[in-house]
């Protein structure tokens, strides 16, 4: 459980609402991680820009990137 309340779309400023809409469209949901980050809208915007760059750019194809995600999750003993 989070120590801060999640920022819900209806209470979020316009830039955060646009980010939520884009996340909803791309993944079908808005993770609570992003709802917490929305307390500082500039942080959310910058993170999403960085994350998009790392997911879509770079020299690795999609299969190798996904393999890297699984390997890191296993090393950290996370369920994936």
C-alpha positions in Angstrom: 0.0 0.0 0.0 1.3 3.4 -0.9 2.0 6.0 1.7 0.7 8.8 -0.6 -2.7 8.7 -2.2 -2.8 7.9 -5.9 -3.5 10.8 -8.2 -6.7 9.9 -10.0 -7.4 11.2 -13.5 -10.3 13.4 -12.5 -8.2 15.2 -9.9 -5.1 15.5 -12.1 -3.9 18.5 -14.0 -4.3 18.5 -17.8 -0.8 17.3 -18.6 -1.2 14.3 -16.3 -4.6 13.5 -17.8 -3.0 13.4 -21.2 -0.2 11.1 -19.9 -2.8 8.8 -18.3 -4.8 8.7 -21.6 -1.7 7.8 -23.6 -0.8 5.1 -21.1 -4.4 3.7 -21.1 -4.3 3.7 -24.9 -0.9 2.0 -25.1 -1.2 -0.6 -22.4 -4.8 -0.7 -21.4 -4.1 0.6 -17.9 -2.4 3.2 -15.8 -0.1 1.6 -13.2 -0.1 2.9 -9.6 3.5 3.7 -10.1 2.5 6.4 -12.5 -0.3 7.6 -10.3 2.2 8.2 -7.5 4.6 9.9 -9.9 1.8 12.3 -10.9 2.2 14.2 -7.6 5.1 15.9 -9.5 3.8 16.2 -13.1 7.2 17.3 -14.5 8.7 14.1 -13.1 6.1 11.9 -14.7 6.5 13.6 -18.1 10.3 13.3 -18.1 10.1 9.7 -16.9 7.7 8.7 -19.6 9.8 10.4 -22.3 12.9 8.6 -21.0 11.1 5.3 -20.7 9.7 5.5 -24.3 13.2 6.2 -25.5 14.7 3.2 -23.8 11.8 0.9 -24.9 11.6 2.0 -28.5 15.2 3.1 -29.3 18.6 1.5 -29.1 20.4 -1.2 -31.1 18.6 -4.2 -29.6 15.6 -5.7 -31.3 12.4 -6.3 -29.3 13.2 -10.0 -28.5 16.6 -9.2 -27.0 15.2 -6.4 -25.0 12.5 -8.6 -23.6 15.0 -11.3 -22.8 17.1 -8.7 -20.9 14.0 -7.8 -18.9 13.4 -11.4 -17.9 17.1 -12.0 -17.0 17.2 -8.9 -14.8 13.9 -10.0 -13.1 15.4 -13.4 -12.4 18.6 -12.0 -11.0 16.5 -9.8 -8.7 14.3 -12.7 -7.8 11.2 -10.9 -9.1 8.3 -12.6 -10.7 7.8 -11.6 -14.3 
